[in-house]
Amino acid sequence: MESEWNFDQYIYMVINEDLMLPSREPVMLLDPDGRPTVDDTAALPAADDLLRGLAGMVTARRFNEQASVLVRQGRLAVYPSSYGQEACQVAAAQVLDDEDWLFPTYRDTAAAVTRGVDPVEVLGLLKGDWHSGYDPYERRVAPLATPLATQLPHAVGVAHAARLRGESTVVLAMCGDGATSEGDFHEALNFAAVFRVPVVFFVQNNQYAISVPLSRQTVAPSLAHKGVGYGVPGEQVDGNDLAALLHVLSAAVGRARAGEGPQLVEGRTYRMQAHTNADDATRYRGDDEVAAWAAKDPLLRLDAYLRGAGLLDDARAAAHADAAERLARHTRDGIAVDVVPDPEDLFRFVYSTPTPQLVEQLALVRDELSRDEPSREETPR
Amino acid sequence: MTSTTTEQTFLLPDLGEGLTEAEVVQWLVAEGDVVTMDQPVVEVETAKSVVEVPCPYAGRVGVLHAAEGECVEVGRPLITISADLEPEPDPDPEPDPQPDPQAEAYRTEEQAGSGNVLVGYGTSAHPGAGRRRRPRGTRPAALAVPAVVAAPADDGVANPEPPHDSSPVRVISPIVRRLAREAGLDLAAIPPTGAGGTVTRSDVRAAVERARAASAPSPAAAVAPAAPGEHRIPLSGFRRAASRVLSRSRAEIPEATVWVDVDATALWELREATRTPDDPGPGLLAHIARFVVAGLEAYPVLNARLDTERDEIVVSDAVNLGIAVQGETGLVAPAVLGADSMTTRELDTALRDLTARARVGRSTPGELSGGTFTLNNYGSLGVDGSAAIINHPQVAILGFGRIIDRPWVVDGQIVPRKITQMSFVFDHRVCDGGTAAAFMRTVADAIENPLPAIVRL
């Protein structure tokens, strides 16, 4: 493995910190109206990748809408929506190969769906299933992390292990702007840098940690600038520009895979809706701010570009919408099925060999439930 | 979701992690309307925000279970949808639902006399599922009966031998204590069947059954008495919260009131004189608010709260001037935070912003709870005087009536002047009438003679 990456180049970059600093402005390839910012459209990702990305975003948005409906019907306990952040969600999944791992947060349900996890299982945690969802190994998507930033050291561990085994796995670890203030963020970046672990840290800067704005979170020039302190190259990118995200994240994944160590990418985006259904965002931000970001919507931008370039027609757009609708229906129907929990599951999977205390507690519960049997048989008089 | 003509009732879900109720603001559909899957059918207001609730069933609207303005508890019926889409009009035009017989039986058994006015428990979307325990819906049986059980328990019918053993009763789980408490039962009176004399859950449930059977002959006791010629309006969540604060104020605070008529002509003229075509200048309320802030700085004991546990008056360093505002949902008193550091013009801007937002329910929690003193402009409601209720835990509230032309004696002549009446209600525990009167005179003198007062500011 050592020979696969260029040690000299790595050292040169570490010594020359300018190369680790992000560009002055977030990388943007398509402006909010869908016009390329570069003269040579060959610099854009391939048309097929962009079309796949658009289809993913259409589905991701429909999924966000459906989940928001389900939470207001009591089918989900809570839903943190990534509405407006679909470009980041889709790009994070799209730049990875099958052998790679994705480490999402609770807001990254759409990224997990894009990577192919069954949306019903993705929502298992938020519905309140005891097992919290899906099999992480099936699609190599770690469980949605609810505590802030804890997934980052986990991601580093998985990537480090893969490297020790000689696998070419890259791990993409997602977090939000708020998580960058957590200790785990520091530990993960530092360890990853020192041991040149193939992790791409992808920060979705959506401007708010619940009600705390970015200005109360950091005074660094950008979150991407945090990388240089660890010896991790940082880059910032327009988080509502799928083309730019695919470009920057693919490059980061490629460098990590080539042995150049961890990468930090900050996507500048915006949380269009409240933190969750339990939050009222109008208490801490104005409608004008939200409206300004609505104009930068990631779907409109890519749609406009692809149509303008003759790559997208109404038939294809309708096919995207149909696919999204099917996924929404599958999600709704799947979530509507109530699974009655078995109380004995509380004890079943704690240890491979249960402790005496658990055995005793299980017996107590069995006894208690058996006492319900007679009264259950009694029909109401 | 079958294709049969069964009714499906959507129970109000918890719309925001731990909410217990919501108030129906507005129905977006009417009984008889056809709704599609996930269509928003009602706008409700929770303690957190206003939410449009989408319906999880498609079909025809059978029953809207609550009137606009009414509060619905989480887990209670919100809307019933009939899956039958044949365009047959409801044979029973009254909004009286045909309850599922099974559900009705359940209701009668489980809730007889519990005062439940929301008819029709509704069919469960997932009947049975074949598990060995029957899903009992979202409501533990004990929750539905306390009103029935507790009353007889008090007069000893359900609890013939109240033993007073001082040692705690052994239970299988804390849940058992809660179930007994919610049912109004004494744990010590419940015969235990668990190992070592432990009271189990089923013991409590059996005791609840017995208590219910004993009280069955008088099930009407707990039903809200709906006398002819009257109807009942449930208190909204807002009114209930307000009711608690107001009751507490009147129950705890020995208040006293002073009042005085004030000639506001000079201040009126001053306000008019500062108007220009493109700048209306500060309003009267801003001037009065500025004088009140000055008065509170002179008599800080009125800008305070009383710590009754430590017998101390807790004086606030800042003046957070509360303003009573009639909002869409009711009276609120958000505060201009840090009013003591503002000029009259700044106060004017802050007051306009504060009251505009308060009217549409956009006050921040900090503004709603941060007030240290309240100014009450009830004159805007067209009245002259009010014995207002102090906004607990504050200790005083100053009110103004309308400003109208009245005959007034000036230099021995009766002349028309702009007169308002000021009333001042204060907590007599923090000061005596002399201080209260001196404070009010400070404000009144400033209004009658604004220029020297402004010079002194």
HADDOCK unambig.tbl for C-alpha pairs under 7 A between the chains (distance, minus, plus):
assign (segid A and resid 69 and name CA) (segid B and resid 38 and name CA) 6.72 0.50 0.50
assign (segid A and resid 69 and name CA) (segid B and resid 54 and name CA) 6.26 0.50 0.50
assign (segid A and resid 72 and name CA) (segid B and resid 15 and name CA) 5.74 0.50 0.50
assign (segid A and resid 72 and name CA) (segid B and resid 53 and name CA) 5.74 0.50 0.50
assign (segid A and resid 72 and name CA) (segid B and resid 54 and name CA) 6.63 0.50 0.50
assign (segid A and resid 73 and name CA) (segid B and resid 13 and name CA) 6.07 0.50 0.50
assign (segid A and resid 73 and name CA) (segid B and resid 53 and name CA) 6.93 0.50 0.50
assign (segid A and resid 73 and name CA) (segid B and resid 54 and name CA) 6.53 0.50 0.50
assign (segid A and resid 73 and name CA) (segid B and resid 55 and name CA) 6.91 0.50 0.50
assign (segid A and resid 73 and name CA) (segid B and resid 56 and name CA) 6.37 0.50 0.50
assign (segid A and resid 74 and name CA) (segid B and resid 13 and name CA) 4.55 0.50 0.50
assign (segid A and resid 74 and name CA) (segid B and resid 14 and name CA) 6.25 0.50 0.50
assign (segid A and resid 74 and name CA) (segid B and resid 15 and name CA) 6.95 0.50 0.50
assign (segid A and resid 77 and name CA) (segid B and resid 17 and name CA) 6.82 0.50 0.50
assign (segid A and resid 78 and name CA) (segid B and resid 17 and name CA) 6.80 0.50 0.50
assign (segid A and resid 277 and name CA) (segid B and resid 15 and name CA) 6.85 0.50 0.50
assign (segid A and resid 277 and name CA) (segid B and resid 16 and name CA) 5.49 0.50 0.50
assign (segid A and resid 278 and name CA) (segid B and resid 16 and name CA) 3.92 0.50 0.50
assign (segid A and resid 278 and name CA) (segid B and resid 17 and name CA) 5.89 0.50 0.50
assign (segid A and resid 278 and name CA) (segid B and resid 48 and name CA) 6.90 0.50 0.50
assign (segid A and resid 279 and name CA) (segid B and resid 48 and name CA) 6.82 0.50 0.50
assign (segid A and resid 280 and name CA) (segid B and resid 48 and name CA) 6.44 0.50 0.50
assign (segid A and resid 280 and name CA) (segid B and resid 49 and name CA) 5.92 0.50 0.50
assign (segid A and resid 283 and name CA) (segid B and resid 364 and name CA) 6.22 0.50 0.50
assign (segid A and resid 371 and name CA) (segid B and resid 202 and name CA) 6.31 0.50 0.50
assign (segid A and resid 372 and name CA) (segid B and resid 202 and name CA) 6.22 0.50 0.50
assign (segid A and resid 380 and name CA) (segid B and resid 109 and name CA) 6.59 0.50 0.50
